[in-house]
Amino acid sequence: MAKPKVYGRASSGNVQKVMWTCAEAGLDVERIDVGLQFGGNNEPWYKKLNPNGLVPCFVDGDFALWESNTIIRYVAEHYGNRKLFPEDQKVRAVASQWMDWANTYLGIPFGPMYLGMVRTPPEKRDLNHLESLRKESAKRFQILDQRLGEVPYLAGKEFTMADIAFGYFANRWFNLPIERPTLKNWENWFARMKERPAYMTHVMLPLT
Ligand SMILES: N[C@@H](CCC(=O)N[C@@H](CS)C(=O)NCC(=O)O)C(=O)O
């Protein structure tokens, strides 16, 4: 049987977390470069798979799925174990809650800050705006830090799909040349993620 495919360039945080999930679940996939310098994502064939023209898109035979966190949930449920996709309904709901929080609440200041600092030429950067996005991101990371002071992993006692949603934020936050408040629990969590081979392979990539 053909391997499932993940469409999307390796530098995309949303692709990185899908690849990390597949690796943690033991699912062998083929990743195909699409997006940014590779293009393809606005071609009709791709828009049939994902009408948004964004990456990632997970394709297994005639089944196509987009939205990174939805792909993570699907892969974790169908191919992972009951820890990655927690058996307990409440633990699972909390995992899902943090995943949504990452993509929405945390992503709102963090996404534009990252794009502004890494993918925008220096002469076009609005430094005041970037500073306000950095401050707002730091405030939101404090909420994460508080959570990780109460439990070792986002959903509680075990590593789950929820942690995967935060991996690329950590690589970016801790490796950008910016001022950061001390957030010990979040730093400690990051150190533990770096002990996971799949995290190192798929997420801890140079910032581009
Ligand atoms: N909410 C979507 C966001 C997808 C998204 O914004 N993808 C970006 C990359 S992270 C993209 O496709 N950008 C255009 C490109 O790479 O050409 C998800 O989580 O999958």
The ligand as a MOL file (V3000), in Angstrom:
LIG
                    3D

  0  0  0     0  0            999 V3000
M  V30 BEGIN CTAB
M  V30 COUNTS 20 19 0 0 0
M  V30 BEGIN ATOM
M  V30 1 N -4.6720 26.9590 10.2940 0
M  V30 2 C -3.8700 26.3630 9.2790 0
M  V30 3 C -2.8230 27.3640 8.8410 0
M  V30 4 C -2.0660 26.8790 7.6120 0
M  V30 5 C -1.0300 27.9100 7.1800 0
M  V30 6 O -1.1590 29.1220 7.4690 0
M  V30 7 N 0.0210 27.4520 6.4990 0
M  V30 8 C 1.0770 28.3200 6.0440 0
M  V30 9 C 2.4260 27.7440 6.4460 0
M  V30 10 S 2.6020 27.5350 8.1910 0
M  V30 11 C 1.0670 28.3770 4.5150 0
M  V30 12 O 0.5650 27.4950 3.8490 0
M  V30 13 N 1.6440 29.4450 3.9590 0
M  V30 14 C 1.7710 29.5820 2.5310 0
M  V30 15 C 2.9880 28.9080 1.9630 0
M  V30 16 O 3.6980 28.1710 2.6520 0
M  V30 17 O 3.2290 29.1280 0.7590 0
M  V30 18 C -3.2320 25.0650 9.8260 0
M  V30 19 O -3.0380 24.9960 11.0440 0
M  V30 20 O -2.9710 24.1390 9.0510 0
M  V30 END ATOM
M  V30 BEGIN BOND
M  V30 1 1 1 2
M  V30 2 1 2 3
M  V30 3 1 2 18
M  V30 4 1 3 4
M  V30 5 1 4 5
M  V30 6 2 5 6
M  V30 7 1 5 7
M  V30 8 1 7 8
M  V30 9 1 8 9
M  V30 10 1 8 11
M  V30 11 1 9 10
M  V30 12 2 11 12
M  V30 13 1 11 13
M  V30 14 1 13 14
M  V30 15 1 14 15
M  V30 16 2 15 16
M  V30 17 1 15 17
M  V30 18 2 18 19
M  V30 19 1 18 20
M  V30 END BOND
M  V30 END CTAB
M  END
